[in-house]
Amino acid sequence: MVCSCGLETKMACQELFDKILTKEFSDFRYAKIHRLTVDTYCLQHPDIYMVSAKSFAAHLTGMCCAMEYGTDTDLLKLLQKWLNGRKQLEKPEMLEHFGELTISHLIDAKDANEHSKLVQEWAENVWNAYSIYHNLAKDWIEKAKQEF
């Protein structure tokens, strides 16, 4: 069965994701891009990682923070605080297309710098695929700022 991101199988895709995560967890030079890797992967696999409105909001706002706010760590903490506990959010309709690039874009990275560059390219591609939800992400971020 083809994966939602377009790779041959869900298992092959998940194995590649696990391999990338292992690299990011085991070497501090790769760790700085970890959050963006996770949000990007989850946005391409919403059937697994964005089942609830809350998880949708977490990954969409995390990606927005990276793409529009320079990965502001204080903003990321605020968003986590805002999403903690009961939150009444409506999950929007899911996209049918999640971008042309997939996690396989990262396979040939020679070092941590190239890995970061490739994650950024992949993330920008996926963020562009979610363009109809950019304003929603920004609205949720503004709500979080107002509440905290």
N, C-alpha and C positions, 0 to 999 in steps of 0.2 A: 504494500500500500504506500503510495507516494505521500511524503510528508507535506504539511501545510506550507512549508517554505519552498517546496519544489524539489528537495533532495529525494533520492531514490526511495528510501524507506525511513519511517519514523525511528527505527532502531539505530540505523546508521547515523542519522542526524543527532540523536541523543548521545551516542557514543562519541561523536566529534565534539559536542558541547562539553561532555564530561572531561575529555582530554584537554580542551582549552581551559576549563576551570582548574584542573589539576596544575597546569602550567602557571595560571594566575595566582593560585594559592601557594605554590611552592617557591616562587621567585618574586621578591619584592619589586623588581623592575617591571614586572607585568601586572602587579596588583593594583596600580593606580588607575587602570582602565576597567577593572573588574565590574563595577556597578553598571557601566555603560554596556559591557558585554551581556550581562544578565538582562537588563531592560530590553536591549535589542532582540535578544533571543526570545524572550517572553512575548514581545510584541509580534514576532513572527509565528509564535505557537500559542495563540490565544485559547485554543480548545483544551490545552493542558494547563497553562499558567495564568490565564486571565478568565477564569470561570465566573468569578463574582465581580460585581461592580467595583468593589474595594480593590481587588487585585488589578483590575483594569486601570483604575485611577492611580494606583501606586506605580505601575510601570509606565503609563502614559506621562504622568507628571515627572517621574524620574528622568525619562527621555527628554522631556521639555526642559527640565532644569539643565541637563547637559548641553542641549542644542541652543537654548535661548538665554541661559543665565550663567554660562561658563562653569558649570558643575559647582555651583555655590554650595559648599558643604553645610553651611548654616541653614540654607533653604531646604536641603535634603532632610536635615534633622527635623525642621519644622513640619515638613510634609509627612514624615513618619509619625510625628506626634499628632498631627491633624487626623491621620487615618487610623490611629490607635483607638480601639474600642468600637462602640456602635456608631456607624456612620450611614446616614440615609443618602445613598447615591443611586442614580439610575444608570444602568449599564447601557451604553448606546449599541446600536446594531453593529455587528462585526463586519469588517472589510472582507472582500473576497481575494484581494491581492495585497501582498505584504512587502513588496519591493523585489527588485531583480537580484540583488546580492543576498547571499546566505552566509551562514557560519563557515561554509567551505572557502569563503574569500580569505580566511585567516590562515589556511593550511600552510602556505609557502613563506610565512613570515620568517625572516632570517635571524631577527633579534627582537628585543623588547621595543625598540623605537619603531621598527617596521610593523610589529604587532599592533602597537597603539595607533599608528597611521591607518592600518587596514580596518581596525575596529571602528575608527572614526568614519571612514568611508562607508562601511556597512551600515553604521548607525544613521548617517545622513540619508542614505538610500531608504532605509525603513521609515525614518521620520518623515521623509517626503511622501511616502505611501500613505501615511496617516495624516496628511495635510487637512483633511476635512475635520479632524479633531484637535487641531492646534489651538483654536480659540477655547475649546472646552478645557484643555489642559491649563491654559492661562487663567481661565475663570476659576478653576479649582485651586490653582496656586494663589490667586488673589483672595479667595475665601479662607484658605489656610492662614494667610498673612493677617487677615482681619480677625480671625478667631484667636490667634496667638500673637 
